[in-house]
Amino acid sequence: MDRDRVLNECMRVLKPGGIFVLLENLPYNPVINLFRIYRRLTSRSLESTAYISSIRGYLTFSEVQSLSRGFSVFMRHEYHLLRMLTLGLIGRYPGAQWTHLLDQVVERMDAFLIARSPIASYFAWTTAILGKGRVARMGDPTPMCSRDMRRTKKVATCP
């Protein structure tokens, strides 16, 4: 998949004032990167190998910042620093109560760390992006304002 082409097409068809939502994996989490390496080394089926090689990269924070310029309101939130470990345990021991309790603790710890530390956000596994109010381009009926958003997690609106 050509990510740039897909994002450009999304922006092209989104109406001014429309809402854009994107959930995307991030490339920097060391735990998930170890899993990605393991998966590449151990993939046996043709389908699995084809899927792994189809992944050409993940959205970077600079690409997220660039994407933010297209909207008058832009929000971003990162998830899962260590939680993928407990999600793996839940998958391995689905009926075990202790895995769910551990998952709740780790989920809260992730949320605390991500909220308090920009570095933690950088190492998150997933980001959720919401853009609203696509900035108008030439030929759009109603002009909208835009703001260059610099590394924010808060709602920003144009005056």
N, C-alpha and C positions, 0 to 999 in steps of 0.2 A: 504494500500500500504506500502510495506517495502522500505522506502526511501534509506537506505544504499544499499540495493540490486539493486535498480534502478540506483543510481549514479555509483555503481561499474560496472553495465552492460553498462552504457553509456561510461564509461572510457575504458572498454574492447573493444567495437566496434569502438571507435573513432580512426581514423588513425593518426599516427604522422603527425603534421602539420594541422590536422583537427580543426574545430571550434565547440566549445561547448557553447550553449546559454541556460540560465536558468532564468526564472522569478519566483520569490518565495515570498510568504508572510513571514513576520517576526513576531515573537511572542510578541514583547514588546510594541507596540503602545497601550496606555491606552484607547483611544477612540474606536478603533476597538475591543479591548478586552471586553469593555462594550457591544458592539454590539454582539460579539460572545456569551457572557453570556445570553443576552436577547434572542438570537436566540435559544439557548438550552432550555431556560425556556418556550418559546412560541411555539416551533415546535409541530405541530399537526398531520401532515401527516406521514405515515410510511416512505415514500421516503425522506422527510426532516430529520427525525430522523436518518435514516440509513446514510445519507450523513454526518451529524454532527458527528456521532460516528465513521465514517471512517477516520476522520482527527485525526492522532495520534501525531501530533506535527509539528512544523515548523522549518525550517533551522535556526540554531543559528549562531552567528558571528564566534564562534570557528570552526564550521563545514565549514563555508565559507573559513576561513583561511586554514583549512586542505585541502579543495578542490583546493585552489590556488596553492598548491605545485605540482600539476600534470601538470602545464602548464608553458611554457616559457614566455607567455604574458598573463596577467590576469587583467581584469578590472571589477570594481564593482561600481554600483551607486544606491543610495537609493532614493525612491520617497514617497511622501504623508505623511506628518506629520499631517496636519489638513485638507487636501484637501478632505478626505472622507466625511467630513461634507457638503461641497458644492456639492459634487457629489450626495449625498443623497438629497439635496434640488433640484438639477436639475431633479432627478428622480421623486420627489414629485410634482414639478411645471415645467413641461417640456417646456412650452411655455413662461415662464417668463424671460424677458431679464435681470432683476436684478440678477437672479441666475447665469447666465453666466458671467456677469461682476464681481460678487463677486468671482466666481471660478477662474477667471484670476488673480485677486489680491492675493487670497490665494495660488494659484499655484506658483506665483512669490515669495511670502513670504516663502513658503516651500523650494523652490530652494535656496533662499538666506540663510536660516537657516541651511539647510543640507550642503551647501558648506562651511559654516564658522564654524560649530560646530560639532565635533565628537560625542558629546552627542546627538545632534539632529538626526544624522544618526542612532544611536542606537534605537531611538524611532520611526523610519520610519515604514511605513506599508509594503512596498514592496522593494525588491532588484532585480536589473537586473545584471546578471553575464555573462561575456564573457571570455572564456578561449580559447587560440589559441596555437597551437604547443604543442600537448600532449607530455609530456616527455617520451622518449623512454624507453621501458623495455627490459629485456632479450629477444632476439629473434627478436626484431624489426630491420629492415634493416639499418636505419640511426640513430645514436645517436643524441639526442638533449640535450641542457643544461636546467637546472632547477634552480630556485631561490626561496628561502623561502620568501614569501611575507608577510611582517608584516603590518597589517592594512593600506592599501593604497587604494587610489581611482584613482591613476594615472597609465598610461600605464607603465609597466616595461618590459624591454626586456633583454635578456641575452647578454653579450658582445660578 
